[in-house]
Amino acid sequence: MELGNISKPTYGPGPEAPGSSTPGLVTMAHSFLRLVQPNPLPIELFDFGQSQSEYNQEDIHELLLYELGFLVCAAIGVLFIILVPLVGCCFCCCRC
């Protein structure tokens, strides 16, 4: 293994992402993420020098709009976690 010139290293291109054997699933996952989170992160809201009491309602509203897609997915997930066993129990116990 040759180290080369340590005091003046030469850098090549970075590692490339490996090719996928399932490009359809990768495309589907990326399209879902773009659907859930189409907006970029509002970085200007994160000023680590200010205290939490200095955030106003507009900043919180903008952050909630940023996270809206994830909040909807979480609500649907909780709804399925509650409803699927409940409906299954009703079908098993109340076979009319």
Helices and strands as residue ranges (DSSP letters): H 23-36, G 43-45, G 52-54, H 57-66, H 68-93
